[in-house]
Amino acid sequence: MNAQALDSPISTTGSVVFHLAFPVTSIPEAKAYYADQLGCAVGRENEASVILNLYGHQLVAHLTDAIAPQKGIYPRHFGIVFGSEADWEALLARAQSHHLKFYTQPKRRFEGLPLEHRTFFLEDPFQNLLEFKFYREPSVIFGGHEFKEIGDRTT
């Protein structure tokens, strides 16, 4: 492989599924939250882990004894960037109808800029934070290099 190929952006020739492992303190409670309330399909499971399908991506909840609560949304959270505002709104409606705990209420960030997006954060029963977004301009999901704004972090 040449040096230029090693320095080029990552690309694929086939389909790709994102994988994320995260901690929980109860597999039954994780299934109740992620499957019954959030709407994930449940895959394989055992007494210490469960695989969940979140919009075609593989989440794996792994049992642990204790999880230290976060002090805010940074540096760790995960979620989905929707390609359709209707899909974002549908999940928002589902979260509201199931009375899921909102860590931050739905809002618009960077209103009036090409970076404008709708977002909300949920907090699962294990203090994991999930963010769900919809960008008005899809090109800034990975682009918009002329801007420096990223999230709400002030320091």
DSSP file (Angstrom, degrees, kcal/mol; ACC not computed):
  #  RESIDUE AA STRUCTURE BP1 BP2  ACC     N-H-->O    O-->H-N    N-H-->O    O-->H-N    TCO  KAPPA ALPHA  PHI   PSI    X-CA   Y-CA   Z-CA
    1    1 A M              0   0    0      0, 0.0     2,-0.1     0, 0.0     5,-0.0   0.000 360.0 360.0 360.0 137.4    0.0    0.0    0.0
    2    2 A N     >  -     0   0    0      1,-0.1     4,-1.4     4,-0.0     3,-0.3  -0.380 360.0-110.5 -84.0 164.8    1.4    3.4   -0.9
    3    3 A A  H  > S+     0   0    0      1,-0.2     4,-1.3     2,-0.2     5,-0.1   0.845 116.4  58.0 -62.4 -35.4    1.8    6.3    1.6
    4    4 A Q  H  > S+     0   0    0      1,-0.2     4,-0.8     2,-0.2     3,-0.4   0.904 103.9  51.8 -63.8 -40.0   -1.0    8.3   -0.1
    5    5 A A  H  4 S+     0   0    0     -3,-0.3     3,-0.5     1,-0.2    -1,-0.2   0.858 107.0  53.7 -64.0 -35.1   -3.5    5.5    0.5
    6    6 A L  H  < S+     0   0    0     -4,-1.4    -1,-0.2     1,-0.2    -2,-0.2   0.794 112.1  44.7 -69.4 -27.2   -2.5    5.4    4.2
    7    7 A D  H  < S+     0   0    0     -4,-1.3    -1,-0.2    -3,-0.4    -2,-0.2   0.502  92.2 101.1 -94.9  -5.6   -3.2    9.2    4.5
    8    8 A S  S  < S-     0   0    0     -4,-0.8     3,-0.1    -3,-0.5    -3,-0.0  -0.417  84.9 -87.5 -80.0 157.3   -6.5    9.2    2.6
    9    9 A P        -     0   0    0      0, 0.0     2,-0.1     0, 0.0    -1,-0.1  -0.192  53.3 -90.6 -59.3 154.1   -9.9    9.4    4.4
   10   10 A I        +     0   0    0     -3,-0.1     2,-0.3     0, 0.0    -3,-0.0  -0.437  55.3 168.1 -65.6 134.9  -11.5    6.1    5.4
   11   11 A S        -     0   0    0     -2,-0.1     2,-0.3    -3,-0.1    -3,-0.0  -0.961  17.5-152.9-144.1 163.3  -13.8    4.7    2.8
   12   12 A T        -     0   0    0     -2,-0.3     4,-0.1     1,-0.1     3,-0.0  -0.881  18.6-152.3-132.6 164.4  -15.5    1.4    2.2
   13   13 A T  S    S+     0   0    0     -2,-0.3     2,-0.2     2,-0.1    -1,-0.1   0.446  84.0  42.0-111.6  -6.6  -16.8   -0.6   -0.7
   14   14 A G  S    S-     0   0    0      1,-0.1    -2,-0.1     0, 0.0     2,-0.1  -0.666 101.1 -65.0-127.6-176.3  -19.6   -2.4    1.3
   15   15 A S        -     0   0    0     -2,-0.2     2,-0.4    -3,-0.0    -1,-0.1  -0.361  46.9-152.9 -72.0 154.6  -22.1   -1.6    3.9
   16   16 A V        -     0   0    0     -4,-0.1     2,-0.5    -2,-0.1    -4,-0.0  -0.986   9.1-163.8-132.3 137.8  -21.0   -0.6    7.4
   17   17 A V        -     0   0    0     -2,-0.4     2,-0.2    40,-0.0    40,-0.1  -0.992  21.5-131.2-121.7 127.5  -22.6   -0.9   10.8
   18   18 A F        -     0   0    0     -2,-0.5    40,-2.3    38,-0.1     2,-0.4  -0.540  21.1-155.7 -75.8 142.5  -21.4    1.2   13.7
   19   19 A H  E     +a   58   0A   0     -2,-0.2     2,-0.4    38,-0.2    40,-0.2  -0.972  14.7 175.5-122.7 134.0  -20.8   -0.8   16.9
   20   20 A L  E     -a   59   0A   0     38,-2.5    40,-2.6    -2,-0.4     2,-0.4  -0.980  13.2-160.0-139.9 127.2  -20.8    0.7   20.4
   21   21 A A  E     +a   60   0A   0     -2,-0.4    40,-0.2    38,-0.2    38,-0.0  -0.864  20.2 173.8-101.5 140.0  -20.5   -1.2   23.7
   22   22 A F  E     -a   61   0A   0     38,-2.4    40,-2.7    -2,-0.4     2,-0.2  -0.974  29.4-101.1-146.6 157.6  -21.7    0.6   26.8
   23   23 A P  E     +a   62   0A   0      0, 0.0     2,-0.3     0, 0.0    40,-0.2  -0.543  35.3 168.3 -87.6 144.3  -22.2   -0.2   30.6
   24   24 A V  E     -a   63   0A   0     38,-2.2    40,-2.3    -2,-0.2     3,-0.1  -0.949  31.0-145.6-140.7 161.4  -25.4   -1.1   32.3
   25   25 A T  S    S+     0   0    0     -2,-0.3     2,-0.3     1,-0.3    38,-0.1   0.394  88.4  33.9-108.3   1.1  -26.2   -2.5   35.8
   26   26 A S     >  -     0   0    0      1,-0.1     4,-2.0    36,-0.1    -1,-0.3  -0.875  57.0-160.3-157.0 120.6  -29.2   -4.6   34.8
   27   27 A I  H  > S+     0   0    0     -2,-0.3     4,-2.6    20,-0.3     5,-0.2   0.933  97.6  50.3 -68.4 -45.5  -29.8   -6.5   31.5
   28   28 A P  H  > S+     0   0    0      0, 0.0     4,-2.2     0, 0.0    -1,-0.2   0.909 113.0  46.9 -59.3 -39.5  -33.6   -6.8   32.0
   29   29 A E  H  > S+     0   0    0      2,-0.2     4,-2.3     1,-0.2    -2,-0.2   0.873 110.7  52.5 -68.8 -36.6  -33.8   -3.0   32.8
   30   30 A A  H  X S+     0   0    0     -4,-2.0     4,-3.0     2,-0.2     5,-0.4   0.926 110.7  47.7 -63.4 -44.3  -31.6   -2.3   29.7
   31   31 A K  H  X>S+     0   0    0     -4,-2.6     4,-2.1     1,-0.2     5,-1.4   0.904 110.5  52.0 -63.1 -41.5  -33.9   -4.3   27.5
   32   32 A A  I  <>S+     0   0    0     -4,-2.2     5,-1.4    -5,-0.2    -1,-0.2   0.923 117.7  37.9 -61.2 -44.1  -37.0   -2.6   29.0
   33   33 A Y  I  X>S+     0   0    0     -4,-2.3     5,-2.6     3,-0.2     4,-0.5   0.978 124.5  35.4 -71.9 -56.5  -35.6    0.8   28.2
   34   34 A Y  I  <5S+     0   0    0     -4,-3.0     6,-3.2     3,-0.2     5,-0.3   0.862 131.1  26.9 -73.2 -36.8  -33.8    0.3   24.9
   35   35 A A  I  X5S+     0   0    0     -4,-2.1     4,-0.7    -5,-0.4    -3,-0.2   0.942 128.2  34.5 -89.6 -60.3  -36.3   -2.2   23.4
   36   36 A D  I  4<S+     0   0    0     -5,-1.4    -3,-0.2     2,-0.1    -4,-0.1   0.886 133.6  23.3 -66.9 -40.1  -39.7   -1.5   24.9
   37   37 A Q  I  <<S+     0   0    0     -5,-1.4    -3,-0.2    -4,-0.5    -4,-0.1   0.912 130.9  34.7 -95.7 -49.1  -39.4    2.2   25.3
   38   38 A L  T  4<S-     0   0    0     -5,-2.6    -3,-0.2    -6,-0.2    -4,-0.2   0.781 104.2-120.6 -80.6 -26.7  -36.8    3.5   22.8
   39   39 A G     <  +     0   0    0     -4,-0.7    -4,-0.2    -6,-0.3    -3,-0.1   0.603  53.9 153.2 101.5  13.2  -37.8    0.9   20.1
   40   40 A C        -     0   0    0     -6,-3.2     2,-0.3    -7,-0.1    -1,-0.3  -0.452  44.9-120.8 -71.8 146.5  -34.6   -1.0   19.5
   41   41 A A  E     -B   53   0A   0     12,-1.3    12,-2.8    -2,-0.1     2,-0.4  -0.678  27.2-126.3 -81.8 144.4  -34.8   -4.6   18.3
   42   42 A V  E     +B   52   0A   0     -2,-0.3    10,-0.2    10,-0.2     3,-0.1  -0.789  30.7 177.6 -95.4 132.4  -33.1   -7.2   20.6
   43   43 A G  E     -     0   0A   0      8,-3.4    -1,-0.1    -2,-0.4     9,-0.0   0.111  50.9 -15.5-103.1-140.2  -30.5   -9.5   19.2
   44   44 A R  E     +     0   0A   0      6,-0.1     7,-2.7    -2,-0.1    -1,-0.4  -0.259  68.9 175.7 -63.2 152.4  -28.5  -12.1   21.0
   45   45 A E  E     +B   50   0A   0      5,-0.2     2,-0.2    -3,-0.1     5,-0.2  -0.993  17.1 174.1-154.6 157.6  -28.3  -12.0   24.8
   46   46 A N        -     0   0    0      3,-2.7     3,-0.5    -2,-0.3   -19,-0.0  -0.803  57.5 -74.9-145.3-170.0  -27.0  -13.7   27.8
   47   47 A E  S    S+     0   0    0     -2,-0.2   -20,-0.3     1,-0.2     3,-0.1   0.679 129.8  35.1 -68.5 -15.6  -26.9  -13.0   31.5
   48   48 A A  S    S+     0   0    0      1,-0.2    15,-3.1   -22,-0.1     2,-0.3   0.506 121.5  24.7-116.0  -7.4  -24.1  -10.4   31.1
   49   49 A S  E     - C   0  62A   0     -3,-0.5    -3,-2.7    13,-0.2     2,-0.3  -0.994  49.8-165.2-155.8 156.0  -24.8   -8.7   27.7
   50   50 A V  E     -BC  45  61A   0     11,-1.7    11,-2.5    -2,-0.3     2,-0.4  -0.980  18.0-138.2-145.8 137.8  -27.5   -7.9   25.2
   51   51 A I  E     - C   0  60A   0     -7,-2.7    -8,-3.4    -2,-0.3     2,-0.4  -0.806  23.1-168.6 -94.9 134.2  -27.2   -6.8   21.6
   52   52 A L  E     -BC  42  59A   0      7,-3.4     7,-2.8    -2,-0.4     2,-0.8  -0.954  19.2-137.5-126.1 142.4  -29.5   -4.0   20.5
   53   53 A N  E     -BC  41  58A   0    -12,-2.8   -12,-1.3    -2,-0.4     2,-0.8  -0.881  20.4-176.6-101.1 107.9  -30.3   -2.7   17.0
   54   54 A L  E >  S- C   0  57A   0      3,-2.7     3,-1.2    -2,-0.8   -14,-0.1  -0.865  76.4 -38.8-106.4  97.1  -30.5    1.1   17.1
   55   55 A Y  T 3  S-     0   0    0     -2,-0.8    -1,-0.2     1,-0.3     3,-0.1   0.865 124.3 -42.5  53.5  41.1  -31.5    2.2   13.6
   56   56 A G  T 3  S+     0   0    0      1,-0.3     2,-0.3   -39,-0.1    -1,-0.3   0.500 117.3 112.1  87.9   4.4  -29.3   -0.4   12.0
   57   57 A H  E <   - C   0  54A   0     -3,-1.2    -3,-2.7   -40,-0.1     2,-0.7  -0.864  68.4-117.5-113.2 148.2  -26.4    0.0   14.3
   58   58 A Q  E     -aC  19  53A   0    -40,-2.3   -38,-2.5    -2,-0.3     2,-0.4  -0.738  29.3-179.8 -93.7 112.9  -25.2   -2.5   16.9
   59   59 A L  E     -aC  20  52A   0     -7,-2.8    -7,-3.4    -2,-0.7     2,-0.5  -0.895   9.0-162.5-102.2 139.0  -25.3   -1.4   20.6
   60   60 A V  E     -aC  21  51A   0    -40,-2.6   -38,-2.4    -2,-0.4     2,-0.6  -0.956   5.0-154.8-125.9 114.0  -24.0   -3.9   23.1
   61   61 A A  E     -aC  22  50A   0    -11,-2.5   -11,-1.7    -2,-0.5     2,-0.5  -0.761  13.8-164.2 -85.9 123.2  -25.0   -3.4   26.7
   62   62 A H  E     -aC  23  49A   0    -40,-2.7   -38,-2.2    -2,-0.6   -13,-0.2  -0.934  20.1-117.9-114.3 131.6  -22.5   -5.0   29.0
   63   63 A L  E     +a   24   0A   0    -15,-3.1     2,-0.3    -2,-0.5   -38,-0.2  -0.416  39.3 168.0 -67.8 134.8  -23.3   -5.7   32.7
   64   64 A T        -     0   0    0    -40,-2.3     3,-0.1    -2,-0.1     0, 0.0  -0.935  40.6-120.1-141.4 163.9  -21.1   -4.0   35.2
   65   65 A D  S    S+     0   0    0     -2,-0.3     2,-0.3     1,-0.2    -1,-0.1   0.926  88.7   1.4 -74.3 -45.6  -21.2   -3.4   39.0
   66   66 A A        -     0   0    0    -42,-0.1     2,-0.4     2,-0.0    -1,-0.2  -0.993  55.4-155.7-147.2 149.8  -21.3    0.3   39.1
   67   67 A I        -     0   0    0     -2,-0.3   -42,-0.0    -3,-0.1     3,-0.0  -0.993  21.8-131.5-128.4 124.4  -21.3    3.3   36.8
   68   68 A A        -     0   0    0     -2,-0.4    -2,-0.0     1,-0.1     2,-0.0  -0.603  31.5-116.6 -73.4 128.4  -20.1    6.7   37.8
   69   69 A P        -     0   0    0      0, 0.0     2,-0.1     0, 0.0    58,-0.1  -0.354  29.4-116.0 -64.9 146.1  -22.6    9.4   36.8
   70   70 A Q        -     0   0    0     57,-0.4     3,-0.1     1,-0.1    -3,-0.0  -0.414   6.7-138.3 -78.1 158.2  -21.4   11.9   34.3
   71   71 A K  S    S-     0   0    0      3,-0.2     2,-0.3     1,-0.2    -1,-0.1   0.412  78.4 -29.2 -94.8  -0.1  -21.1   15.6   35.2
   72   72 A G  S    S-     0   0    0      4,-0.1     4,-0.3     2,-0.0    -1,-0.2  -0.968  83.9 -65.3 170.6-173.2  -22.6   16.7   31.9
   73   73 A I  S    S+     0   0    0     -2,-0.3    56,-0.1     2,-0.1    80,-0.0   0.664  92.3 114.9 -76.1 -14.9  -22.9   15.7   28.2
   74   74 A Y  S    S+     0   0    0      1,-0.2    -3,-0.2    -3,-0.0    -2,-0.0  -0.889  73.8   2.6-110.1 140.1  -19.1   16.0   27.6
   75   75 A P  S    S+     0   0    0      0, 0.0     2,-0.6     0, 0.0    -1,-0.2  -0.996 123.3  43.7 -98.0  -3.0  -17.0   14.2   26.9
   76   76 A R        +     0   0    0     -4,-0.3    53,-0.3     2,-0.0     2,-0.3  -0.891  61.9 111.4-120.0 121.2  -19.2   11.0   26.6
   77   77 A H        -     0   0    0     -2,-0.6     2,-0.3    51,-0.1    53,-0.2  -0.940  33.7-158.5-162.3 167.3  -22.5   10.5   24.9
   78   78 A F  E     +d  130   0B   0     51,-1.9    53,-2.2    -2,-0.3     2,-0.3  -0.942  24.5 123.2-145.4 166.5  -23.7    8.6   21.8
   79   79 A G  E     -d  131   0B   0     -2,-0.3     2,-0.4    51,-0.3    53,-0.2  -0.954  48.0 -61.4 173.7-152.7  -26.7    8.7   19.5
   80   80 A I  E     -d  132   0B   0     51,-1.6    53,-2.4    -2,-0.3     2,-0.6  -0.968  19.6-149.0-131.4 140.3  -28.1    9.1   16.0
   81   81 A V  E     -d  133   0B   0     -2,-0.4    53,-0.2    51,-0.2     2,-0.2  -0.959  30.1-144.6-104.6 113.0  -28.0   11.8   13.3
   82   82 A F  E     -d  134   0B   0     51,-3.2    53,-0.6    -2,-0.6     3,-0.1  -0.506  15.0-154.2 -80.7 145.4  -31.2   11.5   11.4
   83   83 A G  S    S+     0   0    0     -2,-0.2     2,-0.4     1,-0.1    -1,-0.1   0.529  84.4  54.1 -89.6  -9.8  -31.4   12.1    7.7
   84   84 A S     >  -     0   0    0      1,-0.1     4,-1.8     2,-0.0     3,-0.1  -0.991  67.9-150.4-130.1 129.7  -35.1   13.0    7.9
   85   85 A E  H  > S+     0   0    0     -2,-0.4     4,-2.8     1,-0.2     5,-0.2   0.854 101.6  59.1 -64.4 -33.6  -36.6   15.6   10.2
   86   86 A A  H  > S+     0   0    0      2,-0.2     4,-2.2     1,-0.2    -1,-0.2   0.889 104.8  49.3 -62.6 -38.9  -39.8   13.5   10.3
   87   87 A D  H  > S+     0   0    0      2,-0.2     4,-2.1     1,-0.2    -1,-0.2   0.907 110.9  50.0 -66.5 -41.1  -37.8   10.5   11.7
   88   88 A W  H  X S+     0   0    0     -4,-1.8     4,-2.4     1,-0.2    -2,-0.2   0.934 112.6  47.4 -59.6 -46.9  -36.3   12.8   14.4
   89   89 A E  H  X S+     0   0    0     -4,-2.8     4,-2.6     1,-0.2    -2,-0.2   0.857 108.5  55.1 -64.5 -35.5  -39.7   14.1   15.3
   90   90 A A  H  X S+     0   0    0     -4,-2.2     4,-2.2     2,-0.2    -1,-0.2   0.913 110.0  45.4 -65.0 -42.3  -41.1   10.5   15.4
   91   91 A L  H  X S+     0   0    0     -4,-2.1     4,-2.9     2,-0.2     5,-0.2   0.911 111.5  53.1 -67.6 -40.0  -38.4    9.5   17.9
   92   92 A L  H  X S+     0   0    0     -4,-2.4     4,-2.4     1,-0.2    -2,-0.2   0.934 110.1  47.7 -57.2 -46.5  -39.1   12.6   19.9
   93   93 A A  H  X S+     0   0    0     -4,-2.6     4,-2.7     2,-0.2    -1,-0.2   0.891 112.0  50.2 -62.6 -40.1  -42.8   11.8   20.1
   94   94 A R  H  X S+     0   0    0     -4,-2.2     4,-2.0     2,-0.2    -2,-0.2   0.934 110.5  49.1 -63.8 -45.6  -42.0    8.2   21.1
   95   95 A A  H  <>S+     0   0    0     -4,-2.9     5,-2.7     1,-0.2    -2,-0.2   0.904 114.1  46.3 -61.2 -41.5  -39.7    9.4   23.9
   96   96 A Q  H ><5S+     0   0    0     -4,-2.4     3,-1.2    -5,-0.2    -1,-0.2   0.912 111.8  49.9 -67.6 -42.3  -42.3   11.8   25.1
   97   97 A S  H 3<5S+     0   0    0     -4,-2.7    -1,-0.2     1,-0.3    -2,-0.2   0.800 113.1  46.6 -69.1 -27.3  -45.1    9.3   25.0
   98   98 A H  T 3<5S-     0   0    0     -4,-2.0    -1,-0.3    -5,-0.2    -2,-0.2   0.358 110.7-124.3 -92.7   5.2  -43.0    6.7   26.9
   99   99 A H  T < 5 -     0   0    0     -3,-1.2    -3,-0.2    -4,-0.2    -2,-0.1   0.870  43.0-179.9  55.3  41.3  -42.0    9.4   29.5
  100  100 A L      < -     0   0    0     -5,-2.7     2,-0.5    -6,-0.2    -1,-0.2  -0.395  36.5 -98.3 -69.9 152.1  -38.3    8.9   28.9
  101  101 A K        -     0   0    0     22,-0.4    22,-2.4    -2,-0.1     2,-0.5  -0.603  34.6-149.0 -77.7 119.8  -36.0   11.0   30.9
  102  102 A F  E     -E  122   0B   0     -2,-0.5    20,-0.3    20,-0.2     3,-0.2  -0.778  14.2-171.3 -88.1 126.1  -34.8   14.0   29.0
  103  103 A Y  E    S+     0   0B   0     18,-2.0     2,-0.4    -2,-0.5    19,-0.2   0.859  86.1  10.3 -81.0 -40.1  -31.3   15.2   29.9
  104  104 A T  E    S-E  121   0B   0     17,-1.4    17,-1.6    -3,-0.1    -1,-0.4  -0.996  87.9-120.0-134.2 140.9  -31.8   18.3   27.7
  105  105 A Q  E     -     0   0B   0     -2,-0.4    14,-0.1    -3,-0.2    17,-0.0  -0.303  46.8 -77.0 -72.0 158.7  -35.1   19.2   26.1
  106  106 A P  E     +     0   0B   0      0, 0.0     2,-0.3     0, 0.0    14,-0.2  -0.297  68.1 151.1 -56.9 138.3  -35.5   19.5   22.3
  107  107 A K  E     -E  119   0B   0     12,-2.2    12,-2.5    -3,-0.1     2,-0.5  -0.957  45.3-105.3-157.5 172.1  -33.9   22.7   20.9
  108  108 A R  E     -E  118   0B   0     -2,-0.3     2,-0.4    10,-0.2     3,-0.3  -0.926  30.0-155.8-106.3 132.7  -32.2   24.2   17.9
  109  109 A R  E    S+E  117   0B   0      8,-3.0     8,-1.6    -2,-0.5    43,-0.0  -0.837  72.8   6.1-104.1 147.1  -28.5   24.8   18.0
  110  110 A F  S >  S-     0   0    0     -2,-0.4     3,-2.1     6,-0.2     6,-0.3   0.849  84.4-159.1  54.6  41.7  -26.7   27.4   15.9
  111  111 A E  T 3  S+     0   0    0     -3,-0.3    -1,-0.2     1,-0.3     4,-0.1  -0.234  70.9  18.3 -55.6 134.6  -30.0   28.8   14.6
  112  112 A G  T 3  S+     0   0    0      1,-0.3    -1,-0.3     2,-0.0    -2,-0.1   0.219 104.9 100.1  88.4 -13.6  -29.5   30.7   11.3
  113  113 A L  S X  S-     0   0    0     -3,-2.1     3,-1.9     1,-0.1    -1,-0.3  -0.611  88.8-110.6 -95.6 161.3  -26.2   29.2   10.5
  114  114 A P  T 3  S+     0   0    0      0, 0.0    23,-0.5     0, 0.0    26,-0.2   0.759 119.0  65.0 -58.7 -22.3  -25.6   26.3    8.0
  115  115 A L  T 3  S+     0   0    0     -5,-0.1    -6,-0.1    21,-0.1    -4,-0.1   0.481  73.9 136.7 -77.6  -2.9  -24.7   24.3   11.2
  116  116 A E    <   +     0   0    0     -3,-1.9    20,-2.2    -6,-0.3    21,-0.6  -0.157  25.5 159.9 -52.9 132.4  -28.3   24.6   12.5
  117  117 A H  E     -EF 109 135B   0     -8,-1.6    -8,-3.0    18,-0.2     2,-0.4  -0.993  39.1-122.3-151.2 156.1  -29.7   21.4   13.9
  118  118 A R  E     +EF 108 134B   0     16,-2.7    16,-1.9    -2,-0.3     2,-0.3  -0.783  40.3 169.9 -94.9 142.2  -32.4   20.1   16.1
  119  119 A T  E     +EF 107 133B   0    -12,-2.5   -12,-2.2    -2,-0.4     2,-0.3  -0.994  19.6 175.8-151.4 152.9  -31.2   18.1   19.1
  120  120 A F  E     - F   0 132B   0     12,-1.3    12,-2.4    -2,-0.3     2,-0.4  -0.963  18.9-140.9-152.0 155.3  -32.3   16.5   22.4
  121  121 A F  E     -EF 104 131B   0    -17,-1.6   -18,-2.0    -2,-0.3   -17,-1.4  -0.948  10.5-163.1-118.1 136.7  -30.6   14.3   24.9
  122  122 A L  E     -EF 102 130B   0      8,-2.8     8,-2.6    -2,-0.4     2,-0.5  -0.834  10.4-144.8-109.1 155.0  -32.0   11.3   26.8
  123  123 A E  E     - F   0 129B   0    -22,-2.4   -22,-0.4    -2,-0.3     6,-0.2  -0.984  15.3-146.7-119.7 121.0  -30.6    9.7   29.9
  124  124 A D    >   -     0   0    0      4,-2.6     3,-1.7    -2,-0.5   -94,-0.1  -0.225  37.4 -91.8 -77.2 174.9  -31.0    6.0   30.2
  125  125 A P  T 3  S+     0   0    0      0, 0.0    -1,-0.1     0, 0.0   -95,-0.1   0.572 126.3  55.1 -64.7  -6.6  -31.5    4.3   33.7
  126  126 A F  T 3  S-     0   0    0      2,-0.1     3,-0.1  -103,-0.1    -2,-0.0   0.155 120.4-103.3-112.8  16.1  -27.7    3.8   33.9
  127  127 A Q  S <  S+     0   0    0     -3,-1.7   -57,-0.4     1,-0.3     2,-0.3   0.617  73.2 145.0  68.3  16.5  -26.7    7.5   33.4
  128  128 A N        -     0   0    0   -105,-0.1    -4,-2.6   -59,-0.1     2,-0.4  -0.682  42.9-138.7 -78.7 138.3  -25.7    6.9   29.8
  129  129 A L  E     - F   0 123B   0     -2,-0.3   -51,-1.9   -53,-0.3     2,-0.4  -0.855  16.3-166.5-105.8 134.5  -26.5   10.0   27.7
  130  130 A L  E     -dF  78 122B   0     -8,-2.6    -8,-2.8    -2,-0.4     2,-0.4  -0.969   3.1-159.5-121.7 130.8  -28.0    9.6   24.2
  131  131 A E  E     -dF  79 121B   0    -53,-2.2   -51,-1.6    -2,-0.4     2,-0.4  -0.907   3.0-166.8-113.0 140.0  -28.2   12.5   21.7
  132  132 A F  E     +dF  80 120B   0    -12,-2.4   -12,-1.3    -2,-0.4     2,-0.3  -0.993  16.5 178.6-127.2 126.1  -30.5   12.6   18.7
  133  133 A K  E     -dF  81 119B   0    -53,-2.4   -51,-3.2    -2,-0.4     2,-0.3  -0.853  24.0-166.9-128.8 156.5  -30.0   15.2   15.9
  134  134 A F  E     -dF  82 118B   0    -16,-1.9   -16,-2.7    -2,-0.3     2,-0.4  -0.926  18.6-149.9-140.5 120.9  -31.3   16.4   12.6
  135  135 A Y  E     - F   0 117B   0    -53,-0.6   -18,-0.2    -2,-0.3   -19,-0.1  -0.750  10.0-148.9 -90.9 132.9  -29.2   18.9   10.6
  136  136 A R  S    S+     0   0    0    -20,-2.2    -1,-0.1    -2,-0.4   -19,-0.1   0.872  97.8  39.2 -62.7 -38.6  -31.0   21.4    8.3
  137  137 A E  S >  S-     0   0    0    -21,-0.6     3,-1.9   -23,-0.5    -1,-0.3  -0.909  74.4-162.6-116.6 101.2  -28.0   21.2    5.9
  138  138 A P  G >  S+     0   0    0      0, 0.0     3,-1.8     0, 0.0     4,-0.4   0.751  81.5  73.3 -57.5 -26.1  -26.7   17.6    5.7
  139  139 A S  G 3> S+     0   0    0      1,-0.3     4,-1.1     2,-0.1     3,-0.4   0.737  90.7  58.6 -63.6 -20.2  -23.3   18.7    4.2
  140  140 A V  G <4 S+     0   0    0     -3,-1.9    -1,-0.3   -26,-0.2   -25,-0.0   0.484  77.1  90.0 -89.5  -0.9  -22.2   20.1    7.6
  141  141 A I  T <4 S+     0   0    0     -3,-1.8    -1,-0.2    -4,-0.2    -2,-0.1   0.937 119.9   0.6 -57.1 -44.5  -22.6   16.7    9.4
  142  142 A F  T  4 S+     0   0    0     -3,-0.4    -2,-0.2    -4,-0.4    -1,-0.2   0.479 137.6  52.5-116.1 -11.1  -18.9   16.0    8.4
  143  143 A G     <  +     0   0    0     -4,-1.1    -3,-0.2    -5,-0.2    -4,-0.0   0.089  47.7 102.7-104.7-145.8  -18.2   19.3    6.6
  144  144 A G    >   +     0   0    0     -5,-0.1     3,-2.4     1,-0.1    -1,-0.1   0.865  40.3 167.0  69.4  36.9  -18.5   23.0    7.4
  145  145 A H  T 3   +     0   0    0      1,-0.3    -1,-0.1     3,-0.1    -2,-0.0   0.699  66.1  69.2 -60.0 -20.7  -14.8   23.2    8.1
  146  146 A E  T 3  S+     0   0    0      2,-0.0    -1,-0.3     0, 0.0     2,-0.3   0.655  92.2  73.6 -73.4 -12.7  -14.9   27.0    8.0
  147  147 A F    <   -     0   0    0     -3,-2.4     0, 0.0     1,-0.1     0, 0.0  -0.720  58.3-167.3 -99.7 151.5  -16.9   26.9   11.3
  148  148 A K        +     0   0    0     -2,-0.3     2,-0.2     2,-0.0    -1,-0.1   0.494  50.8 116.7-111.0  -9.8  -15.5   26.1   14.7
  149  149 A E        +     0   0    0      3,-0.0     2,-0.3   -39,-0.0     3,-0.1  -0.418  31.3 164.5 -66.9 129.4  -18.8   25.6   16.6
  150  150 A I        -     0   0    0      1,-0.3     3,-0.5     3,-0.2    -1,-0.0  -0.892  55.1 -41.7-145.1 113.0  -19.2   22.0   18.0
  151  151 A G  S    S-     0   0    0     -2,-0.3    -1,-0.3     1,-0.2     0, 0.0  -0.131  84.6 -64.8  66.0-163.1  -21.9   21.4   20.6
  152  152 A D  S    S+     0   0    0     -3,-0.1    -1,-0.2   -43,-0.0     2,-0.1   0.313  82.0 134.0-107.0   4.1  -22.6   23.6   23.6
  153  153 A R        -     0   0    0     -3,-0.5    -3,-0.2     1,-0.1     0, 0.0  -0.343  34.4-170.4 -63.7 132.5  -19.3   23.2   25.4
  154  154 A T              0   0    0     -2,-0.1    -1,-0.1     1,-0.1    -3,-0.0   0.651 360.0 360.0 -99.1 -18.2  -18.0   26.5   26.6
  155  155 A T              0   0    0      0, 0.0    -2,-0.1     0, 0.0    -1,-0.1   0.324 360.0 360.0-133.4 360.0  -14.5   25.4   27.7
